Amino acid sequence: MVLRLLRGEPVDAVSREVGVTIAELEQWRELALAGMEAGLKARTSDPLEARLNDAVRRVGELSMENEILRKERELQARRPLTGRRSST
C-alpha cells in the first residue's frame, strides 16, 4: 500500500480500496520514508565517495609534485653555469 502512495497514487483512492484510514496510510508512509532515510545514512561504504576521495588524494599528490618541480626549476635557474667549457 505504501509503495502505491510513493508511486504517486492518490491517498484517498488507496484508502477506500484497502479499507484503511488516510491518517494510517500517511503514518505508514512517513515511517517508510524515515526507514529508507535511516538505511541510506547507515550505508557504510559508498563506492562513488571512495572514488572521489581517491581522486582528491591523487590531485593533492600531483599538486605537491608540481610544486617540488617548480622549486627545483627555480633553483636551477639561479645557479651559475658550471662545468661548461667555452666553445671558442
PyMOL Python script that loads the backbone (N, CA, C, O; Angstrom):
from pymol import cmd

cmd.read_pdbstr("""\
ATOM      1  N   MET A   1       0.815  -1.186   0.000  1.00  0.00           N
ATOM      2  CA  MET A   1       0.000   0.000   0.000  1.00  0.00           C
ATOM      3  C   MET A   1       0.862   1.255   0.000  1.00  0.00           C
ATOM      4  O   MET A   1       0.602   2.199  -0.746  1.00  0.00           O
ATOM      5  N   VAL A   2       1.887   1.257   0.841  1.00  0.00           N
ATOM      6  CA  VAL A   2       2.755   2.428   0.936  1.00  0.00           C
ATOM      7  C   VAL A   2       3.473   2.651  -0.394  1.00  0.00           C
ATOM      8  O   VAL A   2       3.651   3.793  -0.818  1.00  0.00           O
ATOM      9  N   LEU A   3       3.880   1.582  -1.044  1.00  0.00           N
ATOM     10  CA  LEU A   3       4.543   1.735  -2.341  1.00  0.00           C
ATOM     11  C   LEU A   3       3.627   2.422  -3.343  1.00  0.00           C
ATOM     12  O   LEU A   3       4.088   3.210  -4.169  1.00  0.00           O
ATOM     13  N   ARG A   4       2.358   2.134  -3.278  1.00  0.00           N
ATOM     14  CA  ARG A   4       1.414   2.784  -4.183  1.00  0.00           C
ATOM     15  C   ARG A   4       1.397   4.291  -3.936  1.00  0.00           C
ATOM     16  O   ARG A   4       1.332   5.084  -4.875  1.00  0.00           O
ATOM     17  N   LEU A   5       1.456   4.678  -2.654  1.00  0.00           N
ATOM     18  CA  LEU A   5       1.485   6.104  -2.327  1.00  0.00           C
ATOM     19  C   LEU A   5       2.782   6.737  -2.817  1.00  0.00           C
ATOM     20  O   LEU A   5       2.777   7.845  -3.354  1.00  0.00           O
ATOM     21  N   LEU A   6       3.890   6.026  -2.628  1.00  0.00           N
ATOM     22  CA  LEU A   6       5.181   6.555  -3.064  1.00  0.00           C
ATOM     23  C   LEU A   6       5.249   6.688  -4.579  1.00  0.00           C
ATOM     24  O   LEU A   6       5.973   7.531  -5.107  1.00  0.00           O
ATOM     25  N   ARG A   7       4.491   5.852  -5.266  1.00  0.00           N
ATOM     26  CA  ARG A   7       4.450   5.944  -6.737  1.00  0.00           C
ATOM     27  C   ARG A   7       3.548   7.076  -7.213  1.00  0.00           C
ATOM     28  O   ARG A   7       3.517   7.396  -8.402  1.00  0.00           O
ATOM     29  N   GLY A   8       2.811   7.683  -6.276  1.00  0.00           N
ATOM     30  CA  GLY A   8       2.003   8.842  -6.649  1.00  0.00           C
ATOM     31  C   GLY A   8       0.517   8.611  -6.715  1.00  0.00           C
ATOM     32  O   GLY A   8      -0.223   9.507  -7.121  1.00  0.00           O
ATOM     33  N   GLU A   9       0.048   7.433  -6.329  1.00  0.00           N
ATOM     34  CA  GLU A   9      -1.395   7.203  -6.334  1.00  0.00           C
ATOM     35  C   GLU A   9      -2.053   8.074  -5.265  1.00  0.00           C
ATOM     36  O   GLU A   9      -1.467   8.290  -4.205  1.00  0.00           O
ATOM     37  N   PRO A  10      -3.243   8.571  -5.521  1.00  0.00           N
ATOM     38  CA  PRO A  10      -3.939   9.413  -4.536  1.00  0.00           C
ATOM     39  C   PRO A  10      -4.228   8.628  -3.255  1.00  0.00           C
ATOM     40  O   PRO A  10      -4.708   7.495  -3.299  1.00  0.00           O
ATOM     41  N   VAL A  11      -3.926   9.255  -2.116  1.00  0.00           N
ATOM     42  CA  VAL A  11      -4.089   8.595  -0.830  1.00  0.00           C
ATOM     43  C   VAL A  11      -5.545   8.238  -0.558  1.00  0.00           C
ATOM     44  O   VAL A  11      -5.819   7.198   0.041  1.00  0.00           O
ATOM     45  N   ASP A  12      -6.489   9.083  -0.987  1.00  0.00           N
ATOM     46  CA  ASP A  12      -7.898   8.786  -0.732  1.00  0.00           C
ATOM     47  C   ASP A  12      -8.377   7.567  -1.513  1.00  0.00           C
ATOM     48  O   ASP A  12      -9.192   6.795  -1.009  1.00  0.00           O
ATOM     49  N   ALA A  13      -7.883   7.385  -2.732  1.00  0.00           N
ATOM     50  CA  ALA A  13      -8.271   6.228  -3.535  1.00  0.00           C
ATOM     51  C   ALA A  13      -7.719   4.939  -2.929  1.00  0.00           C
ATOM     52  O   ALA A  13      -8.419   3.929  -2.859  1.00  0.00           O
ATOM     53  N   VAL A  14      -6.468   4.981  -2.495  1.00  0.00           N
ATOM     54  CA  VAL A  14      -5.860   3.800  -1.868  1.00  0.00           C
ATOM     55  C   VAL A  14      -6.588   3.487  -0.561  1.00  0.00           C
ATOM     56  O   VAL A  14      -6.841   2.322  -0.255  1.00  0.00           O
ATOM     57  N   SER A  15      -6.925   4.521   0.206  1.00  0.00           N
ATOM     58  CA  SER A  15      -7.625   4.347   1.475  1.00  0.00           C
ATOM     59  C   SER A  15      -8.952   3.639   1.273  1.00  0.00           C
ATOM     60  O   SER A  15      -9.264   2.683   1.983  1.00  0.00           O
ATOM     61  N   ARG A  16      -9.729   4.100   0.315  1.00  0.00           N
ATOM     62  CA  ARG A  16     -11.042   3.484   0.045  1.00  0.00           C
ATOM     63  C   ARG A  16     -10.876   2.040  -0.417  1.00  0.00           C
ATOM     64  O   ARG A  16     -11.616   1.154   0.011  1.00  0.00           O
ATOM     65  N   GLU A  17      -9.905   1.811  -1.287  1.00  0.00           N
ATOM     66  CA  GLU A  17      -9.737   0.473  -1.872  1.00  0.00           C
ATOM     67  C   GLU A  17      -9.309  -0.568  -0.831  1.00  0.00           C
ATOM     68  O   GLU A  17      -9.795  -1.699  -0.858  1.00  0.00           O
ATOM     69  N   VAL A  18      -8.428  -0.211   0.062  1.00  0.00           N
ATOM     70  CA  VAL A  18      -7.903  -1.197   1.018  1.00  0.00           C
ATOM     71  C   VAL A  18      -8.586  -1.131   2.380  1.00  0.00           C
ATOM     72  O   VAL A  18      -8.347  -1.990   3.229  1.00  0.00           O
ATOM     73  N   GLY A  19      -9.424  -0.134   2.599  1.00  0.00           N
ATOM     74  CA  GLY A  19     -10.169  -0.045   3.857  1.00  0.00           C
ATOM     75  C   GLY A  19      -9.329   0.410   5.034  1.00  0.00           C
ATOM     76  O   GLY A  19      -9.553  -0.025   6.164  1.00  0.00           O
ATOM     77  N   VAL A  20      -8.373   1.272   4.782  1.00  0.00           N
ATOM     78  CA  VAL A  20      -7.521   1.823   5.838  1.00  0.00           C
ATOM     79  C   VAL A  20      -7.691   3.330   5.811  1.00  0.00           C
ATOM     80  O   VAL A  20      -7.831   3.926   4.744  1.00  0.00           O
ATOM     81  N   THR A  21      -7.680   3.949   6.995  1.00  0.00           N
ATOM     82  CA  THR A  21      -7.887   5.401   7.037  1.00  0.00           C
ATOM     83  C   THR A  21      -6.708   6.131   6.398  1.00  0.00           C
ATOM     84  O   THR A  21      -5.590   5.622   6.329  1.00  0.00           O
ATOM     85  N   ILE A  22      -7.004   7.333   5.938  1.00  0.00           N
ATOM     86  CA  ILE A  22      -5.969   8.174   5.337  1.00  0.00           C
ATOM     87  C   ILE A  22      -4.876   8.470   6.355  1.00  0.00           C
ATOM     88  O   ILE A  22      -3.691   8.482   6.019  1.00  0.00           O
ATOM     89  N   ALA A  23      -5.275   8.706   7.593  1.00  0.00           N
ATOM     90  CA  ALA A  23      -4.291   9.005   8.646  1.00  0.00           C
ATOM     91  C   ALA A  23      -3.320   7.844   8.829  1.00  0.00           C
ATOM     92  O   ALA A  23      -2.116   8.056   8.966  1.00  0.00           O
ATOM     93  N   GLU A  24      -3.840   6.620   8.832  1.00  0.00           N
ATOM     94  CA  GLU A  24      -2.971   5.456   8.966  1.00  0.00           C
ATOM     95  C   GLU A  24      -2.019   5.334   7.781  1.00  0.00           C
ATOM     96  O   GLU A  24      -0.828   5.076   7.953  1.00  0.00           O
ATOM     97  N   LEU A  25      -2.551   5.520   6.590  1.00  0.00           N
ATOM     98  CA  LEU A  25      -1.706   5.437   5.388  1.00  0.00           C
ATOM     99  C   LEU A  25      -0.598   6.490   5.426  1.00  0.00           C
ATOM    100  O   LEU A  25       0.553   6.199   5.101  1.00  0.00           O
ATOM    101  N   GLU A  26      -0.949   7.710   5.823  1.00  0.00           N
ATOM    102  CA  GLU A  26       0.056   8.773   5.909  1.00  0.00           C
ATOM    103  C   GLU A  26       1.107   8.445   6.951  1.00  0.00           C
ATOM    104  O   GLU A  26       2.293   8.701   6.743  1.00  0.00           O
ATOM    105  N   GLN A  27       0.676   7.872   8.085  1.00  0.00           N
ATOM    106  CA  GLN A  27       1.622   7.489   9.130  1.00  0.00           C
ATOM    107  C   GLN A  27       2.560   6.397   8.614  1.00  0.00           C
ATOM    108  O   GLN A  27       3.767   6.461   8.848  1.00  0.00           O
ATOM    109  N   TRP A  28       2.026   5.411   7.926  1.00  0.00           N
ATOM    110  CA  TRP A  28       2.847   4.323   7.387  1.00  0.00           C
ATOM    111  C   TRP A  28       3.834   4.867   6.351  1.00  0.00           C
ATOM    112  O   TRP A  28       4.992   4.456   6.287  1.00  0.00           O
ATOM    113  N   ARG A  29       3.334   5.798   5.551  1.00  0.00           N
ATOM    114  CA  ARG A  29       4.202   6.406   4.532  1.00  0.00           C
ATOM    115  C   ARG A  29       5.380   7.127   5.185  1.00  0.00           C
ATOM    116  O   ARG A  29       6.522   6.980   4.748  1.00  0.00           O
ATOM    117  N   GLU A  30       5.099   7.906   6.231  1.00  0.00           N
ATOM    118  CA  GLU A  30       6.166   8.629   6.936  1.00  0.00           C
ATOM    119  C   GLU A  30       7.161   7.667   7.575  1.00  0.00           C
ATOM    120  O   GLU A  30       8.369   7.902   7.541  1.00  0.00           O
ATOM    121  N   LEU A  31       6.652   6.587   8.157  1.00  0.00           N
ATOM    122  CA  LEU A  31       7.538   5.580   8.751  1.00  0.00           C
ATOM    123  C   LEU A  31       8.425   4.931   7.673  1.00  0.00           C
ATOM    124  O   LEU A  31       9.617   4.707   7.885  1.00  0.00           O
ATOM    125  N   ALA A  32       7.834   4.645   6.547  1.00  0.00           N
ATOM    126  CA  ALA A  32       8.601   4.032   5.455  1.00  0.00           C
ATOM    127  C   ALA A  32       9.687   4.982   4.969  1.00  0.00           C
ATOM    128  O   ALA A  32      10.825   4.567   4.749  1.00  0.00           O
ATOM    129  N   LEU A  33       9.339   6.258   4.801  1.00  0.00           N
ATOM    130  CA  LEU A  33      10.332   7.233   4.356  1.00  0.00           C
ATOM    131  C   LEU A  33      11.451   7.403   5.380  1.00  0.00           C
ATOM    132  O   LEU A  33      12.620   7.517   5.013  1.00  0.00           O
ATOM    133  N   ALA A  34      11.094   7.421   6.662  1.00  0.00           N
ATOM    134  CA  ALA A  34      12.099   7.545   7.722  1.00  0.00           C
ATOM    135  C   ALA A  34      13.016   6.324   7.722  1.00  0.00           C
ATOM    136  O   ALA A  34      14.227   6.454   7.899  1.00  0.00           O
ATOM    137  N   GLY A  35      12.444   5.150   7.525  1.00  0.00           N
ATOM    138  CA  GLY A  35      13.252   3.936   7.465  1.00  0.00           C
ATOM    139  C   GLY A  35      14.195   3.931   6.277  1.00  0.00           C
ATOM    140  O   GLY A  35      15.346   3.511   6.399  1.00  0.00           O
ATOM    141  N   MET A  36      13.722   4.392   5.136  1.00  0.00           N
ATOM    142  CA  MET A  36      14.586   4.469   3.952  1.00  0.00           C
ATOM    143  C   MET A  36      15.723   5.453   4.178  1.00  0.00           C
ATOM    144  O   MET A  36      16.872   5.184   3.826  1.00  0.00           O
ATOM    145  N   GLU A  37      15.392   6.590   4.766  1.00  0.00           N
ATOM    146  CA  GLU A  37      16.422   7.604   5.041  1.00  0.00           C
ATOM    147  C   GLU A  37      17.474   7.068   6.006  1.00  0.00           C
ATOM    148  O   GLU A  37      18.671   7.273   5.806  1.00  0.00           O
ATOM    149  N   ALA A  38      17.022   6.379   7.055  1.00  0.00           N
ATOM    150  CA  ALA A  38      17.956   5.801   8.026  1.00  0.00           C
ATOM    151  C   ALA A  38      18.828   4.749   7.359  1.00  0.00           C
ATOM    152  O   ALA A  38      20.018   4.648   7.655  1.00  0.00           O
ATOM    153  N   GLY A  39      18.250   3.975   6.474  1.00  0.00           N
ATOM    154  CA  GLY A  39      19.023   2.963   5.760  1.00  0.00           C
ATOM    155  C   GLY A  39      20.097   3.576   4.883  1.00  0.00           C
ATOM    156  O   GLY A  39      21.208   3.052   4.797  1.00  0.00           O
ATOM    157  N   LEU A  40      19.775   4.671   4.238  1.00  0.00           N
ATOM    158  CA  LEU A  40      20.763   5.347   3.388  1.00  0.00           C
ATOM    159  C   LEU A  40      21.877   5.963   4.218  1.00  0.00           C
ATOM    160  O   LEU A  40      23.041   5.944   3.818  1.00  0.00           O
ATOM    161  N   LYS A  41      21.519   6.513   5.381  1.00  0.00           N
ATOM    162  CA  LYS A  41      22.536   7.118   6.252  1.00  0.00           C
ATOM    163  C   LYS A  41      23.452   6.056   6.842  1.00  0.00           C
ATOM    164  O   LYS A  41      24.628   6.318   7.094  1.00  0.00           O
ATOM    165  N   ALA A  42      22.919   4.856   7.063  1.00  0.00           N
ATOM    166  CA  ALA A  42      23.692   3.786   7.684  1.00  0.00           C
ATOM    167  C   ALA A  42      24.623   3.089   6.698  1.00  0.00           C
ATOM    168  O   ALA A  42      25.434   2.253   7.096  1.00  0.00           O
ATOM    169  N   ARG A  43      24.514   3.419   5.439  1.00  0.00           N
ATOM    170  CA  ARG A  43      25.396   2.787   4.441  1.00  0.00           C
ATOM    171  C   ARG A  43      26.838   3.008   4.840  1.00  0.00           C
ATOM    172  O   ARG A  43      27.258   4.140   5.081  1.00  0.00           O
ATOM    173  N   THR A  44      27.587   1.939   4.908  1.00  0.00           N
ATOM    174  CA  THR A  44      28.956   2.062   5.393  1.00  0.00           C
ATOM    175  C   THR A  44      29.922   2.495   4.304  1.00  0.00           C
ATOM    176  O   THR A  44      30.870   3.229   4.582  1.00  0.00           O
ATOM    177  N   SER A  45      29.705   2.062   3.087  1.00  0.00           N
ATOM    178  CA  SER A  45      30.663   2.438   2.049  1.00  0.00           C
ATOM    179  C   SER A  45      29.935   2.782   0.761  1.00  0.00           C
ATOM    180  O   SER A  45      29.200   1.969   0.201  1.00  0.00           O
ATOM    181  N   ASP A  46      30.152   3.977   0.318  1.00  0.00           N
ATOM    182  CA  ASP A  46      29.594   4.445  -0.935  1.00  0.00           C
ATOM    183  C   ASP A  46      30.699   4.389  -1.973  1.00  0.00           C
ATOM    184  O   ASP A  46      31.689   5.108  -1.838  1.00  0.00           O
ATOM    185  N   PRO A  47      30.569   3.563  -3.005  1.00  0.00           N
ATOM    186  CA  PRO A  47      31.651   3.426  -3.982  1.00  0.00           C
ATOM    187  C   PRO A  47      32.001   4.744  -4.679  1.00  0.00           C
ATOM    188  O   PRO A  47      33.167   4.987  -4.988  1.00  0.00           O
ATOM    189  N   LEU A  48      31.024   5.575  -4.922  1.00  0.00           N
ATOM    190  CA  LEU A  48      31.317   6.857  -5.563  1.00  0.00           C
ATOM    191  C   LEU A  48      32.112   7.767  -4.633  1.00  0.00           C
ATOM    192  O   LEU A  48      33.013   8.480  -5.074  1.00  0.00           O
ATOM    193  N   GLU A  49      31.778   7.740  -3.354  1.00  0.00           N
ATOM    194  CA  GLU A  49      32.505   8.563  -2.393  1.00  0.00           C
ATOM    195  C   GLU A  49      33.956   8.084  -2.270  1.00  0.00           C
ATOM    196  O   GLU A  49      34.877   8.894  -2.160  1.00  0.00           O
ATOM    197  N   ALA A  50      34.147   6.776  -2.289  1.00  0.00           N
ATOM    198  CA  ALA A  50      35.506   6.232  -2.218  1.00  0.00           C
ATOM    199  C   ALA A  50      36.315   6.657  -3.439  1.00  0.00           C
ATOM    200  O   ALA A  50      37.482   7.026  -3.308  1.00  0.00           O
ATOM    201  N   ARG A  51      35.712   6.610  -4.618  1.00  0.00           N
ATOM    202  CA  ARG A  51      36.411   7.037  -5.840  1.00  0.00           C
ATOM    203  C   ARG A  51      36.728   8.526  -5.790  1.00  0.00           C
ATOM    204  O   ARG A  51      37.803   8.949  -6.215  1.00  0.00           O
ATOM    205  N   LEU A  52      35.798   9.318  -5.273  1.00  0.00           N
ATOM    206  CA  LEU A  52      36.028  10.752  -5.154  1.00  0.00           C
ATOM    207  C   LEU A  52      37.176  11.029  -4.190  1.00  0.00           C
ATOM    208  O   LEU A  52      38.037  11.864  -4.470  1.00  0.00           O
ATOM    209  N   ASN A  53      37.193  10.337  -3.065  1.00  0.00           N
ATOM    210  CA  ASN A  53      38.279  10.521  -2.101  1.00  0.00           C
ATOM    211  C   ASN A  53      39.628  10.142  -2.710  1.00  0.00           C
ATOM    212  O   ASN A  53      40.627  10.822  -2.476  1.00  0.00           O
ATOM    213  N   ASP A  54      39.662   9.067  -3.485  1.00  0.00           N
ATOM    214  CA  ASP A  54      40.905   8.671  -4.161  1.00  0.00           C
ATOM    215  C   ASP A  54      41.348   9.747  -5.148  1.00  0.00           C
ATOM    216  O   ASP A  54      42.534  10.067  -5.234  1.00  0.00           O
ATOM    217  N   ALA A  55      40.399  10.300  -5.886  1.00  0.00           N
ATOM    218  CA  ALA A  55      40.733  11.329  -6.870  1.00  0.00           C
ATOM    219  C   ALA A  55      41.249  12.590  -6.184  1.00  0.00           C
ATOM    220  O   ALA A  55      42.208  13.201  -6.655  1.00  0.00           O
ATOM    221  N   VAL A  56      40.629  12.980  -5.085  1.00  0.00           N
ATOM    222  CA  VAL A  56      41.076  14.167  -4.345  1.00  0.00           C
ATOM    223  C   VAL A  56      42.484  13.947  -3.800  1.00  0.00           C
ATOM    224  O   VAL A  56      43.321  14.848  -3.847  1.00  0.00           O
ATOM    225  N   ARG A  57      42.739  12.747  -3.285  1.00  0.00           N
ATOM    226  CA  ARG A  57      44.072  12.431  -2.766  1.00  0.00           C
ATOM    227  C   ARG A  57      45.107  12.501  -3.887  1.00  0.00           C
ATOM    228  O   ARG A  57      46.195  13.043  -3.694  1.00  0.00           O
ATOM    229  N   ARG A  58      44.773  11.959  -5.050  1.00  0.00           N
ATOM    230  CA  ARG A  58      45.708  11.965  -6.184  1.00  0.00           C
ATOM    231  C   ARG A  58      45.971  13.387  -6.670  1.00  0.00           C
ATOM    232  O   ARG A  58      47.105  13.715  -7.017  1.00  0.00           O
ATOM    233  N   VAL A  59      44.954  14.228  -6.702  1.00  0.00           N
ATOM    234  CA  VAL A  59      45.139  15.630  -7.097  1.00  0.00           C
ATOM    235  C   VAL A  59      46.085  16.315  -6.125  1.00  0.00           C
ATOM    236  O   VAL A  59      46.937  17.101  -6.540  1.00  0.00           O
ATOM    237  N   GLY A  60      45.946  16.027  -4.838  1.00  0.00           N
ATOM    238  CA  GLY A  60      46.853  16.591  -3.844  1.00  0.00           C
ATOM    239  C   GLY A  60      48.291  16.150  -4.072  1.00  0.00           C
ATOM    240  O   GLY A  60      49.218  16.955  -3.975  1.00  0.00           O
ATOM    241  N   GLU A  61      48.475  14.857  -4.379  1.00  0.00           N
ATOM    242  CA  GLU A  61      49.821  14.349  -4.656  1.00  0.00           C
ATOM    243  C   GLU A  61      50.433  15.040  -5.871  1.00  0.00           C
ATOM    244  O   GLU A  61      51.592  15.453  -5.843  1.00  0.00           O
ATOM    245  N   LEU A  62      49.648  15.159  -6.930  1.00  0.00           N
ATOM    246  CA  LEU A  62      50.151  15.795  -8.154  1.00  0.00           C
ATOM    247  C   LEU A  62      50.468  17.269  -7.923  1.00  0.00           C
ATOM    248  O   LEU A  62      51.429  17.795  -8.485  1.00  0.00           O
ATOM    249  N   SER A  63      49.673  17.929  -7.109  1.00  0.00           N
ATOM    250  CA  SER A  63      49.941  19.337  -6.799  1.00  0.00           C
ATOM    251  C   SER A  63      51.265  19.483  -6.062  1.00  0.00           C
ATOM    252  O   SER A  63      52.044  20.393  -6.345  1.00  0.00           O
ATOM    253  N   MET A  64      51.518  18.581  -5.111  1.00  0.00           N
ATOM    254  CA  MET A  64      52.784  18.640  -4.375  1.00  0.00           C
ATOM    255  C   MET A  64      53.962  18.364  -5.307  1.00  0.00           C
ATOM    256  O   MET A  64      54.991  19.034  -5.222  1.00  0.00           O
ATOM    257  N   GLU A  65      53.817  17.387  -6.190  1.00  0.00           N
ATOM    258  CA  GLU A  65      54.891  17.082  -7.147  1.00  0.00           C
ATOM    259  C   GLU A  65      55.170  18.289  -8.037  1.00  0.00           C
ATOM    260  O   GLU A  65      56.329  18.618  -8.289  1.00  0.00           O
ATOM    261  N   ASN A  66      54.126  18.944  -8.510  1.00  0.00           N
ATOM    262  CA  ASN A  66      54.292  20.135  -9.339  1.00  0.00           C
ATOM    263  C   ASN A  66      55.042  21.227  -8.593  1.00  0.00           C
ATOM    264  O   ASN A  66      55.930  21.872  -9.151  1.00  0.00           O
ATOM    265  N   GLU A  67      54.682  21.430  -7.329  1.00  0.00           N
ATOM    266  CA  GLU A  67      55.328  22.466  -6.531  1.00  0.00           C
ATOM    267  C   GLU A  67      56.808  22.146  -6.338  1.00  0.00           C
ATOM    268  O   GLU A  67      57.652  23.037  -6.428  1.00  0.00           O
ATOM    269  N   ILE A  68      57.123  20.887  -6.075  1.00  0.00           N
ATOM    270  CA  ILE A  68      58.524  20.481  -5.908  1.00  0.00           C
ATOM    271  C   ILE A  68      59.300  20.716  -7.205  1.00  0.00           C
ATOM    272  O   ILE A  68      60.401  21.266  -7.177  1.00  0.00           O
ATOM    273  N   LEU A  69      58.738  20.308  -8.324  1.00  0.00           N
ATOM    274  CA  LEU A  69      59.414  20.500  -9.617  1.00  0.00           C
ATOM    275  C   LEU A  69      59.594  21.978  -9.945  1.00  0.00           C
ATOM    276  O   LEU A  69      60.628  22.378 -10.479  1.00  0.00           O
ATOM    277  N   ARG A  70      58.596  22.779  -9.627  1.00  0.00           N
ATOM    278  CA  ARG A  70      58.678  24.221  -9.871  1.00  0.00           C
ATOM    279  C   ARG A  70      59.818  24.832  -9.045  1.00  0.00           C
ATOM    280  O   ARG A  70      60.583  25.644  -9.564  1.00  0.00           O
ATOM    281  N   LYS A  71      59.937  24.459  -7.792  1.00  0.00           N
ATOM    282  CA  LYS A  71      61.007  24.985  -6.934  1.00  0.00           C
ATOM    283  C   LYS A  71      62.380  24.515  -7.418  1.00  0.00           C
ATOM    284  O   LYS A  71      63.342  25.282  -7.391  1.00  0.00           O
ATOM    285  N   GLU A  72      62.474  23.260  -7.858  1.00  0.00           N
ATOM    286  CA  GLU A  72      63.751  22.766  -8.395  1.00  0.00           C
ATOM    287  C   GLU A  72      64.152  23.556  -9.639  1.00  0.00           C
ATOM    288  O   GLU A  72      65.319  23.906  -9.809  1.00  0.00           O
ATOM    289  N   ARG A  73      63.202  23.827 -10.485  1.00  0.00           N
ATOM    290  CA  ARG A  73      63.465  24.597 -11.700  1.00  0.00           C
ATOM    291  C   ARG A  73      63.942  26.009 -11.350  1.00  0.00           C
ATOM    292  O   ARG A  73      64.869  26.526 -11.974  1.00  0.00           O
ATOM    293  N   GLU A  74      63.310  26.628 -10.357  1.00  0.00           N
ATOM    294  CA  GLU A  74      63.718  27.968  -9.918  1.00  0.00           C
ATOM    295  C   GLU A  74      65.140  27.942  -9.370  1.00  0.00           C
ATOM    296  O   GLU A  74      65.923  28.848  -9.654  1.00  0.00           O
ATOM    297  N   LEU A  75      65.486  26.922  -8.589  1.00  0.00           N
ATOM    298  CA  LEU A  75      66.839  26.806  -8.044  1.00  0.00           C
ATOM    299  C   LEU A  75      67.868  26.619  -9.156  1.00  0.00           C
ATOM    300  O   LEU A  75      68.944  27.216  -9.112  1.00  0.00           O
ATOM    301  N   GLN A  76      67.550  25.806 -10.136  1.00  0.00           N
ATOM    302  CA  GLN A  76      68.468  25.587 -11.256  1.00  0.00           C
ATOM    303  C   GLN A  76      68.668  26.859 -12.058  1.00  0.00           C
ATOM    304  O   GLN A  76      69.768  27.114 -12.550  1.00  0.00           O
ATOM    305  N   ALA A  77      67.634  27.651 -12.196  1.00  0.00           N
ATOM    306  CA  ALA A  77      67.736  28.893 -12.953  1.00  0.00           C
ATOM    307  C   ALA A  77      68.628  29.901 -12.228  1.00  0.00           C
ATOM    308  O   ALA A  77      69.232  30.749 -12.885  1.00  0.00           O
ATOM    309  N   ARG A  78      68.732  29.842 -10.913  1.00  0.00           N
ATOM    310  CA  ARG A  78      69.547  30.773 -10.136  1.00  0.00           C
ATOM    311  C   ARG A  78      71.020  30.360 -10.076  1.00  0.00           C
ATOM    312  O   ARG A  78      71.884  31.205  -9.839  1.00  0.00           O
ATOM    313  N   ARG A  79      71.313  29.097 -10.283  1.00  0.00           N
ATOM    314  CA  ARG A  79      72.691  28.617 -10.176  1.00  0.00           C
ATOM    315  C   ARG A  79      73.505  29.086 -11.383  1.00  0.00           C
ATOM    316  O   ARG A  79      72.993  29.133 -12.502  1.00  0.00           O
ATOM    317  N   PRO A  80      74.747  29.424 -11.155  1.00  0.00           N
ATOM    318  CA  PRO A  80      75.589  29.779 -12.300  1.00  0.00           C
ATOM    319  C   PRO A  80      75.908  28.523 -13.108  1.00  0.00           C
ATOM    320  O   PRO A  80      75.920  27.411 -12.581  1.00  0.00           O
ATOM    321  N   LEU A  81      76.159  28.723 -14.361  1.00  0.00           N
ATOM    322  CA  LEU A  81      76.501  27.593 -15.230  1.00  0.00           C
ATOM    323  C   LEU A  81      77.916  27.153 -14.902  1.00  0.00           C
ATOM    324  O   LEU A  81      78.866  27.897 -15.147  1.00  0.00           O
ATOM    325  N   THR A  82      78.068  25.985 -14.366  1.00  0.00           N
ATOM    326  CA  THR A  82      79.395  25.466 -14.005  1.00  0.00           C
ATOM    327  C   THR A  82      79.643  24.176 -14.761  1.00  0.00           C
ATOM    328  O   THR A  82      78.718  23.448 -15.119  1.00  0.00           O
ATOM    329  N   GLY A  83      80.907  23.921 -14.990  1.00  0.00           N
ATOM    330  CA  GLY A  83      81.243  22.676 -15.655  1.00  0.00           C
ATOM    331  C   GLY A  83      81.135  22.744 -17.164  1.00  0.00           C
ATOM    332  O   GLY A  83      81.359  21.738 -17.837  1.00  0.00           O
ATOM    333  N   ARG A  84      80.805  23.876 -17.705  1.00  0.00           N
ATOM    334  CA  ARG A  84      80.717  24.001 -19.159  1.00  0.00           C
ATOM    335  C   ARG A  84      81.963  24.696 -19.685  1.00  0.00           C
ATOM    336  O   ARG A  84      82.463  25.639 -19.073  1.00  0.00           O
ATOM    337  N   ARG A  85      82.445  24.240 -20.788  1.00  0.00           N
ATOM    338  CA  ARG A  85      83.610  24.861 -21.408  1.00  0.00           C
ATOM    339  C   ARG A  85      83.194  25.739 -22.571  1.00  0.00           C
ATOM    340  O   ARG A  85      82.192  25.496 -23.244  1.00  0.00           O
ATOM    341  N   SER A  86      83.954  26.710 -22.771  1.00  0.00           N
ATOM    342  CA  SER A  86      83.685  27.605 -23.876  1.00  0.00           C
ATOM    343  C   SER A  86      83.979  26.890 -25.184  1.00  0.00           C
ATOM    344  O   SER A  86      84.923  26.105 -25.276  1.00  0.00           O
ATOM    345  N   SER A  87      83.174  27.164 -26.180  1.00  0.00           N
ATOM    346  CA  SER A  87      83.373  26.502 -27.475  1.00  0.00           C
ATOM    347  C   SER A  87      84.355  27.257 -28.351  1.00  0.00           C
ATOM    348  O   SER A  87      84.584  26.836 -29.485  1.00  0.00           O
ATOM    349  N   THR A  88      84.939  28.334 -27.894  1.00  0.00           N
ATOM    350  CA  THR A  88      85.892  29.085 -28.708  1.00  0.00           C
ATOM    351  C   THR A  88      87.302  28.753 -28.419  1.00  0.00           C
ATOM    352  O   THR A  88      88.207  29.314 -29.035  1.00  0.00           O
TER     353      THR A  88
END
""", "prot")
cmd.dss("prot")
cmd.show_as("cartoon", "prot")
cmd.util.cbc("prot")
cmd.orient("prot")
